[in-house]
Amino acid sequence: PLWQALAPHLAAASGDVLHVEIGEILRGAGDKWMTSAELAREVNRRGRYQKAEGTPVDAKQITARVGHARYRQLFEFRGEKSARRLRLKRGV
């Protein structure tokens, strides 16, 4: 799948990157839809991704990252931005 092909290269190129961490969390959740807030909590709990400022990741950052044109092909969305739920696209 696309995700497995991209993840090692993306992580190696730029360290532990947020969209890779989000993808790993969602992959572990199976087919479950998760909110940006749930994902932010899990990213912070795992402690593998850190913002440059050292502050915790928040839901807005998750929403912005998965909505970025560069990563949209990896994620499915449901709902409005304020209550968006997401998961990995099937086959990724």
Order of alpha helices (4+ residues) and beta strands (2+ residues): alpha-alpha-beta-alpha-alpha-beta-beta
